[in-house]
Amino acid sequence: MSTKNDFKAFSISNNANVVSQERYEEEQSLKTGFPPEHITTHVLNKVLRQSSTISSVVANFIETQSGNDVLDDGNIVKLTTQLNKALEQKIATEVPSASLTQKGIVQLTDKTGNSNSLAVTQKLVSDVNENANNKLAKNQNGADIPDKNAFVKNIGLTETVNQAKNAVPNSRKINGKALTGDVILNAGDVGAFKLGLTERYTVNNQVPWNANTGLYDLLNPGIDSSHIAHFNNGIGSCPAFQLKVQYRNGGIAYRSARDSYGFEEDWTYIYTTKHKPTAADIGAYAKSEGSEFIQPKYVTQANITDFTAWIKSLPQGGHSFRFNGDHGIGYPWSGGYITRMHDIWAGFVAHYDYAGISFIHGNDGGGNTKVSRLWTDKNAHPDANGILRRASPVVDIHPDGTYELTCEAEGMTVKRVDTGKYRISGCNGFAKDGAWGIHGGTVVPADSNGLNLIWVRESVDTSSGDITIECYHRQNTDAPEFAQNKRVKSITAIGEIVYYNDGELCDIPDGRMINVRVQAPEKP
């Protein structure tokens, strides 16, 4: 797309009404400006030409270099940004980088390297010279280091030197074991938890709180046995605690001591996948009691009154249900959910197929259940003019014969037979419930005044159920002239516009469609 430049040079033709350059330079107004109520036209044109020419040249430079529109919209910040971008582009594309063989832009660097195009800073040269002057000689092997203690500190070896000075002599011993060779320590040497069994106890004589830390057997002859991991630190408000594991994954429990009182509480068991809590353990209802939360139920009530009575009989909580036939609110074999809380209830029913969704709600003293049906894309459809209408099956036809179907119209087809003629196949004529009109319903596009843009002529093939729709131009000649529908049919070779005549066969207007509500064939 070409760019746009709003800034144009003014009065630039050869015979433009402008004062000559000599006269202009002698003009008194050049210094004082125009006097009130007296402006000489050819001098003003000269002023405008000079200022507009410069503006045009700068704007053209911006447009060429930046590739953006240059607009006279009073936005100085944007124009300044565009000029900077244009200058950067000009420099980037036309000013080369300097090298050993050509002049150009020089880039500075404060890093050493092998580039022939970068120039070093004064600071880098100074640093290089200083490094060279302070460099140590290799053949001195560190002898020329002025402050060796500072050097050791700077390379992080001070602690290593100190540790070497304070190293333990090999004449020392650990728990009676000399340091002259490998030292092998056991759990007792370092106060660690001993591997293997420490001792055995029974359920009638359990491991005391002040026993040594270790692993103990807890025997229950003839019934089961357990292992106890006992930890004793001997101090604090909790001087000891134990973990008990029963054989064959029978359970896990723990207990802890208090001060010198020992184990005042019995074992506390930990819930596991094999030792699950009961409903009573966690304060919940069992499946067979209380609210029966979200328990599925089949509903056989034949009318809304019986359905309401069934809802009132439910306990508090949530309940899912399924109609066991064409009962309740008219959704056969469909499911729903309802919640009862105190004396009110609310829920929904969703049809198993295309019929839609309804909210159900009410209260114990409010009569029958209220049913509020929702409009969805399964039971409603916007027509050619954007008005929501009841759906079931609907065919949308576009000017070129392409079409769209609602769910229940699946399998039907549309063909543009000729100019303004469309055939719908696979249906059984128009919808028979009359919800869209006496013929089942065809909605044509209208203008903003509510005037239809075409006439339609409908016919049904009684043998096949196919529908043929013919479209004719509707001039709306009885409307004011500004509201009449003048539609262009063609343009001749010499540019003459040809309009459709009122009642002339024509396609559906461009960008619009017609909606036809049809009758679906009976399902086998």
N, C-alpha and C positions, 0 to 999 in steps of 0.2 A: 504494500500500500504506500502511495506517495505521501510525503509529508506536506504540511501546510505552513505558509508564512504569511501572517496577517500584516506585516509591516511593509508598506509599499512606498516607493519614491514618488514624490508629488511634483507635478509641473516640469517634466523632464524632456518634453518633445522639443524639436528644433525651433518651432515657432511659438513656444510657450510665452505667456504674458509675464515676463520677468524683466527687471531692470538689468542693465549690463553690469559686469563686474566692476568696471571703472566707476560708473555712477553709484553703484552700491557702496563702494568703499568711501565715496565722498558724501554719502547720505548721512544727514545729521542724526537721524533716528538710530543709526548703528550704535551710537554711544548713549543717547538719552532715551531710546525707546519711542514708541508711537505716542504722539500727544493725544489727549482725550478727544474723542469724537472726530478724529481725522486720521484715517489709515489709508495710505496709498496702496492700491491693489497690487501693482506690479512689484512694489517693494516687499509687500507681505508675501507674495508668491515666491520671491527670491529667498526670503527667510525660511519659508516652509520647505522649499526645494533643498536648501542646504541641510537642514535638520533631518528631513525625511530621508534624504539620500544616505546620510551616515547611518540612520536607524535601519534602513533597508539592507545596507551592506553588512552591518553587524548581525542582523537577524538572519540573513542568508548564510553567513559564516556559521552561525549556531545550527541552523537547519542542516547544512551540508556535513558538518563535522559530527554532530550528535545524533542525527537521524531522527529527531523529535519535532513535533509541531511547535511553531513559535507563535503564540497566541497573544492578541492584544486584549488581555483580560485584567490588566491592572495588577497582576501578581508579580511584584518586583523580586521577591525571594526566589520564586521559581525561575524567572528569567536570568537572575544572577547565577543560580545553580547550573542552568543550561549553558551559559557562557563559559563557566569554569570547566564544565565537562568537554565543551568544544575545544577549548585551549589545550586541555590535557590530551585529547585525541590528536590534535594537530602536532603537539610535541612528540607524542608516543610514536606517531607514524612517519614523521618527517625529520626529526632531529635524531641522528644516530648516536650510539654510545661511543665514547672516545677509545682509541686503541693506539698501538705503536705506529700505525700507518695512517690514521685519520683523526681529525678533530671531532669533538662531540661532547656529550654530557659525561661528566666524570662522577663515579659513585665512590664514596669514601668507605673504608673498612677499618675496624679496630682489631681484626684477626689476622694472624700470619697465614700465609698460603703461597700458591704458585700461580695466581691469576696475573695475566698481562693487561687486564682492563680495569682493575680496581686500584684506587690510590690510597695509600696509608695515611692515617691521621698523625699529627705531630705528637700526640700522646703515645701512639703505638711505637713510633721511632724512638722516643725517649725511653719507653719501657724496654725495648730490645737492647738499647745501649746499656741500660742499667743492669739487665740480666747478664749481658756479656761481661761487664766489669765485675759482677759479684759471683761469677761461676767458679766452682771449685775445680782444682786440677785433679784429673783422674789418678795420676801417678802418686799422689799424696795419700791415697787411701783413707781420707778423712782426717789426716793429721793437720790440715790447714783450716779445720773448723774452729772459729774463734772461741765459742762458748759451747763446750761439749755437753754440759749438763742441760743447757737450754735446748740443744739439739735433741737429746734423748726425750725431753718433755714434749717437744713439738711433734715428734713422730709417735707419741703415745706409748712409750716404753717405760715411763717412770714407775708405774705400778708393778710391771714385770721385774724391774731391777730391785724394787723394795721387797717383793715376794722372794726373790732369790736370796736377799740378805737375811730374811726371816724364815727361810725354809727349815722344816723339821729335820733334824739329823736322824740318820737311819739307826741310831742307837736307841731311839724312843720305841715304845710299844703301845698297842691298842688292845685293851682287854687281855693283856698278857701275851699278845701276838707281836713278835718283832717285825720291824719294817724292812728287814733285810731281804725279804722275798714277797711273793703274793700273799695277801691277807684275805682269809675266808671268814666272813662274819655270818652268824646265824641270826634268827629272829630275836632271840634273847639278848644278843649283843647290842642291838639297836632299839629294843623295845617295840618290835614289829609284831603284826598278827601272825601267829604260828600256823604253818601249813599242817594239815592233818588233824586228827581228832585230839581234843584236849582232855575231855573227861565225859563220863556218862551220868545222866540223872534220869528220874522217872517223873510221871505226871503228878505223883503224890509228893515228890521231893524235887522241886524244880531248881534250875540254876539260880543262885542268889544274886542280888544286885552287885555285891562286892567281890564276886569271883574274878579270877584272872581273865583278861581278854582272850578269846579263843573260840573254837568251834566245838559245840557240845551235842551229844546225842540226848534226845528226850524220849524215853521209852514209855509206851503204853501197852503192856503185854496183852496179846490176844486181840488187839484192836488195830493199832497203827503205831507209827513212830515218826519223829520229826527231828530236824536239825535246827539248832539254835546258834545264830551268830551273835555272840555276846561282846559288847564293847564297854569297857570300864576305864574312865579317866580319873575316878576317885575324888573329884572336886566339883564345886559348883552346885547350882540348884538342880541340875540334871546330871548326876554323876555317872549314870549308866543307862544303856538301852539295849534291847534285844530284838532280833528278827527271827521269826519262826516259820519254817517251811515244812509242810506236811508231805509225807511220801505220796507218790503217784499224783502229783499236782493237786493234792487235796485242799490246798489253801495257803495263804500267806497272812501272817499277823505280826503285830509289833506291840511292845509295851516299853514304858520308860519309868525310871526311878525319880524320886524327889528327895533332895537332901540326903539325910541318913535314914529316911523312913522306908526306903526300898520301893518295891513295886506295889503301890496302893491300888492301882486299877488292874483289872483282868486284861487279857489279850484283846486287842482291837483288830478285827479282820479287814483285809483289803479286798474290795470287789474285783473280780477277774471275769474272764469269759466263762470260766467253769464255776465261779461263785458269784452269780449275779444277784443284785438286790431285788427284793420283792417290792410290789407296789406299796405295801405298808412301810417298808424301810425308807422310802423316799417321799412318802406322803402323796402317792398318786393313786388313781382309781385302777382297779383291775379291769380286765376286759369284760368281765361278767357283772360289773356293778357300776353305780353312779351314772355318769352322763353318756356312756357308750360313745365316746368322742369319735366322730367320723366312722361310725359303723355302717356298712352298706345295707340298704333295705330295698325291697321291692314294693311298689305302690300299685294298688289295684282299684283305687277309688274312681268311680265313674263320672263324678262331676266336681265342680269347684267347692260345693258345700261339704261333700264328703272329704275332699282333699284338705280343706281347712280344719275339719274335725280331727283328721289324722295328725296334722301339724301340732294342734293344741295338746295332743296326747303324748308328744315327745318330751323326754326329759331335757334339762338344760344342757347346752353344748352344741356340737356340730354333727350333722347327719347327712350322709350322701344317700341318694336314692335313684331308682330307675323305674319309670312307668312300665308296667307289665302289660302294655297294650295301649289303645287310644283312650286314655283316661285323664283325669285331672284337668289340665288347662289346654288340652288338645295337641300335645306333642307325643305321638305314639312312639313307644320303644326308645324314649329319650331319657337322658340322665340329668341330674341336678344336685344341688347342695343347699342346705338350709341351716341357719344357726338360730337356736332359741336362747334368749337371755331375758330372765324375769318374765314379763308378760308380752314381749314383742318378738317378732321373728323377721328374718330377711334372708334372701338367697336368690338363686337363679336356676333356670332350666335351659339347657342347650339342646337343640334338635340334633338328632343323630346324623342328619343329612344337610339339607340346604335351607330349612325353614327359618332358622335364626335363633335368637336368644331372647329370653324374657326374664325380667326381675320379678320376684314374688316377695310380698312384704305385707305385714299386718300386725294386729295386736289382739289379745284375747277378748277385748270388749268392742272390737271394731268391725264385726261382721265377717264376711267372706274375705279370703286372701285377695289382695290387690295384685293385678297383673299389669306390668308396664313393659310393653314390647319394644325392643331396641331396633332401630334402623341400622342395618349393616350392608356391606356390599353383596350379601347373599339374598336380601329381600328388598333392596331398594337400588335405584339406578338413576343417575342424573341424565335428563333428556338433552336434546339438541340445544336448548336454551338455558341449561344449567339448573333446571328445576328438578328436585328429587321426587321420583315417582316409584310406586310399588314395582318391584321387579318380578320376573318369572315369565318365561323365557323372553329375552329382549335381544334384538338384532340391531346393531348400529351400522349404517351404510354410509360410506364416504363417496365423494364425487367420482373417483376412478373405479368404483366397484369393490374396493377393499372393504373389509368389514370386521367387526368385533362382536363377540358373543358373551352373554352371561353364562353361568355354569349350567343352567338347565337347558340352554340352547345348544349345547355341545353337539356336534355332528351336522348341524345345518350349514348350508353354503349360500353365497350370494354371487351372482354374475351380472355384469353390466352388459345387457343384450345389445343396446344401441344408445344413441344420444338420448339421455333422459329416461331410459328404460332399464329397470333392475328386476331380477327374478331371485326370490328366496326359495330354496329347495330344502327338502328334509323336514318340513313342518306340516302341520295339519290345519292350515289357515290361520286366521287371527285368534288371539286369546278369547275364550268364550265367557269369561266372567264379567266382561264389560267394565273393568276397573279403569281402563284408559279410554273409554268411549263406547259408543254403540257398536262399532266395528272391531272392537278389541284394542284399537289404538295405533295411530301413526302420528308422530310428533315431527313437525317440520320446523326449520330454522326461521326465526323472526328477527326484526331489527329492534333497535332500542326503544321504538315507539310501540312495540308489540304487534307490528304488522308482519304477517307471514310473507316470506320472500318467494315462495313458489306455491302453485296449486299441485295437488296430487290426485291421481286417478288410480284406484285400487281394484284388483280383480283376483279371484281365487279359482284355481283349477280344481274343480270338484272331484276329478278322478285321482289326482295326486296330492292335493292339499297345498301345492306350490302357490306363492303369492307373487303377482306382477304389479309393480308400482311404476307409474309414469309421472314424470315431473314436468310442469309447465310454468313458464315465467309469469310472475304476478306483478304487474306494474303498480297496483294500488292507485289507480288514476283518480279515485274519489278523494284521495288525501291531498293536502296542500303540496305544491310543487316541490318544496324542499324535502318533503317526507316521502316522495314517490320513489319507487325502486327502479332506477335507470341502470340497467346492467349491460356492460359492454360485451358484445358478441364477437367482434373482430375489428381489425383496423386494415383498411385497404392499402394498396401499394403506394397511393399518393397521400397517405396519412389520414384518410377520412375515417371517423369512428362510426361503426355500425352497432346499434343497440338491438337487444331482443324486443320483439313485439309482445304485447300483452297476450298471454295464452299460447305463446310459442313453445314447442317442446325444447327442454334444456336440461343439462345435467344439474345435479345438486350444486349450489354455490360453493366456490372454492373456500376451503378452510372450515366448512360447515358439514353437518351430517343430518340424517334423518334417523329416528328411532322407531322400530316396529315391534310391537308386543305380539308374539305369535303363540300358537297352541302347539305344545310338544306332542309327538305321537305317543300313544299308550305304550308303556313298557311291557315287554312280553313277560 
